[in-house]
Amino acid sequence: MSPVQPTCRGITALVIAAALSACGGARPLPGVPPPIGGPHGGAARTVVLELPRLDGTTARLSDYRGRVVLVHFFTTWCTPCLEEIPVLDDLAHGEQALPDFVVLGVSLDTTPEALLPPFVDLLRIRFPVLLADRAMLQGQTPFGALAAIPASFLIDPQGRHVETYVGLTPVDHLRRRVRSLAEGGR
């Protein structure tokens, strides 16, 4: 047999290796972290978000690299939002605040300049409040279409969208995920 011809044993080894790789059975290379997963089992992707704050300055998601960020879409008339905002604010700024964690609120109100200042004061919101652009007011975000509000999107320290929460955010789960991501977990 010539050295170029594969043997049955060689072919079998290739088939097994390919099958293990396809099934996730291949071991990762030493020192190379596995790819981080995004929402719905897909690969996590970096998100670009740049919106005006209520005070007129611009906020960029990229300004928060190195920190875990929750981008939270809300309206002033949404009852679950009224319940959730103080909880999220405490996670970012309260006595038991999570380290390296930021909440960016995005108002989907159509007249935010009139509605937001008293709303922010009433709820004592300490996290940055951003104003949605025209596409977001129509339900289109850099994270995909909004299915409901509130809706929140978790961003890892590298700026990748890793989880989506539609409706109220599961706070205990969020605490664990933020701690894990802040410590370099996946």
C-alpha positions in Angstrom: 0.0 0.0 0.0 1.3 3.5 -0.9 1.8 6.0 2.0 -0.8 8.3 0.3 -3.7 5.8 0.5 -5.7 6.1 3.7 -6.2 2.9 5.8 -9.5 1.8 7.2 -8.2 2.7 10.6 -7.3 6.2 9.4 -10.7 6.8 7.8 -12.4 5.5 10.9 -10.4 7.9 13.1 -11.3 10.8 10.9 -15.0 9.9 10.9 -15.0 9.6 14.7 -13.1 12.9 15.1 -15.6 14.7 12.8 -18.6 13.2 14.6 -17.2 14.3 18.0 -16.6 17.8 16.7 -20.1 18.0 15.3 -21.6 16.8 18.6 -19.6 19.1 20.7 -17.5 16.3 22.0 -14.2 17.7 20.9 -12.1 19.1 23.8 -11.2 22.8 23.6 -7.6 23.7 23.0 -5.7 24.5 26.2 -5.7 28.2 27.0 -8.4 29.0 24.4 -11.7 29.8 25.9 -14.8 28.3 24.2 -16.9 30.7 22.2 -19.5 32.6 24.2 -23.1 31.8 23.3 -25.6 34.5 22.5 -29.4 34.5 22.9 -31.3 31.6 21.4 -28.2 29.4 21.2 -26.5 31.5 18.5 -23.1 33.0 18.8 -22.8 36.2 20.8 -22.3 39.3 18.7 -20.9 42.7 19.5 -23.6 45.4 19.5 -23.3 49.0 18.5 -25.6 51.4 20.4 -25.3 55.2 20.4 -28.2 57.3 21.7 -28.7 60.7 23.3 -29.2 61.0 27.0 -31.9 63.1 28.5 -29.4 65.8 29.2 -28.4 66.0 25.5 -25.0 64.2 25.8 -24.4 61.0 23.9 -24.0 57.6 25.4 -22.3 54.8 23.6 -22.4 51.2 24.6 -18.7 51.0 23.7 -17.9 53.5 26.5 -18.8 50.7 29.0 -16.4 48.0 27.7 -14.9 46.1 30.6 -18.2 46.2 32.5 -21.4 44.1 32.3 -24.3 46.2 30.9 -28.0 45.7 31.0 -29.8 47.7 28.3 -33.3 48.1 29.5 -36.2 49.3 27.3 -39.1 50.9 29.1 -41.9 53.5 29.0 -43.3 55.7 31.7 -46.8 54.2 31.3 -45.7 50.6 31.6 -46.8 49.2 35.0 -44.2 46.3 35.1 -41.5 48.9 34.2 -42.5 50.9 37.3 -42.0 47.9 39.4 -38.7 46.8 37.8 -36.8 50.1 37.4 -36.2 50.6 41.1 -34.9 47.0 41.4 -32.5 47.4 38.5 -31.4 50.8 39.8 -30.5 49.2 43.2 -28.5 46.4 41.4 -26.4 49.1 39.8 -26.3 51.8 42.5 -27.8 50.5 45.7 -26.0 49.4 48.9 -25.7 45.8 47.5 -24.7 47.0 44.0 -23.1 44.5 41.7 -19.5 45.3 40.9 -18.8 46.3 37.3 -22.5 46.5 36.4 -24.2 49.2 34.5 -27.9 49.7 33.6 -28.7 51.9 30.6 -32.4 52.7 30.4 -33.8 53.4 27.0 -37.1 55.3 27.0 -39.6 54.4 24.3 -41.9 57.3 25.2 -42.9 59.5 22.2 -42.6 62.7 24.2 -39.6 61.9 26.5 -38.5 65.5 27.1 -41.8 66.2 28.9 -42.4 62.9 30.6 -39.0 61.7 31.7 -37.7 64.4 34.1 -40.6 64.0 36.6 -40.5 60.2 36.1 -36.7 60.1 36.8 -37.2 62.2 39.9 -40.2 60.2 41.1 -38.4 56.9 40.9 -35.0 58.4 41.8 -33.4 56.8 38.9 -29.6 56.9 39.1 -28.7 55.0 35.9 -28.4 56.8 32.6 -31.7 57.3 30.7 -31.3 57.3 26.9 -33.8 58.4 24.3 -34.9 55.9 21.7 -34.4 56.7 18.0 -37.1 56.5 15.4 -36.4 52.9 14.5 -36.6 51.9 18.2 -39.9 53.7 18.6 -41.1 51.4 15.8 -39.8 48.3 17.7 -36.5 47.8 15.9 -33.4 47.7 18.0 -29.7 46.7 17.5 -30.8 43.5 19.4 -33.6 42.7 17.1 -37.3 43.4 17.2 -38.9 44.2 20.5 -41.6 41.7 21.4 -42.9 43.5 24.5 -41.8 45.9 27.2 -40.1 45.9 29.4 -37.3 44.2 27.5 -33.7 44.0 28.6 -30.5 42.9 26.9 -27.4 41.7 28.8 -24.1 42.7 27.4 -20.8 41.1 28.5 -17.6 43.1 29.3 -16.5 42.7 25.6 -19.6 44.3 24.3 -21.4 41.1 23.2 -25.1 40.5 23.6 -25.4 37.4 25.6 -29.0 37.2 27.0 -32.4 38.7 26.4 -35.1 39.1 29.0 -38.7 39.9 27.7 -41.0 41.1 30.5 -39.7 41.3 34.0 -36.0 40.5 34.4 -35.3 37.4 36.5 -33.3 39.3 39.2 -31.7 36.3 41.0 -30.6 34.9 37.6 -29.3 38.3 36.6 -27.2 38.6 39.8 -25.6 35.3 39.1 -24.9 36.0 35.4 -23.5 39.5 36.1 -21.1 38.1 38.7 -20.1 35.3 36.4 -19.5 37.6 33.4 -17.7 40.2 35.5 -15.3 37.4 36.7 -14.6 36.4 33.2 -17.2 33.6 33.0 -19.4 32.8 30.1 
